[in-house]
Amino acid sequence: MDANKFKGGWHQFKGELKKKWGDLTDDDILECEGNYEKFLGAVQKRYGDKREQVEQWTDDWYSAQEQEEIRRRQATTSRNQA
């Protein structure tokens, strides 16, 4: 995971994060505040043996967001060229 990409999507991500991985507390999320390394530490603290699952879910979530952004840009470009 690219740290800049992680930080850039943090505000959207943290809402989904709490829904999916509810053991992360508000304090954990505040402590992370867009820092991927701190996020991994919080995940390790709360989920230990599920860390890889959380990391994979994170990668998948960010990839889906990136794909959605590409689709939005393509749709805007198509509309502007029409």
CORGIVEN-V451356 format. One record per pair of residues at least 12 apart in sequence whose ideal C-beta (glycine too) atoms are under 6 Angstrom apart, sorted by the first residue. I is the first residue (numbers start at 1). GAP is how many residues later the second one is. Records with the same first field share a line. If there is no record, write none. Layout:
BEGIN
I = GAP / GAP
END
This chain:
BEGIN
1 = 35
3 = 33
6 = 30
7 = 27
9 = 56
10 = 24
14 = 15
21 = 33
23 = 23
24 = 22
28 = 14
END
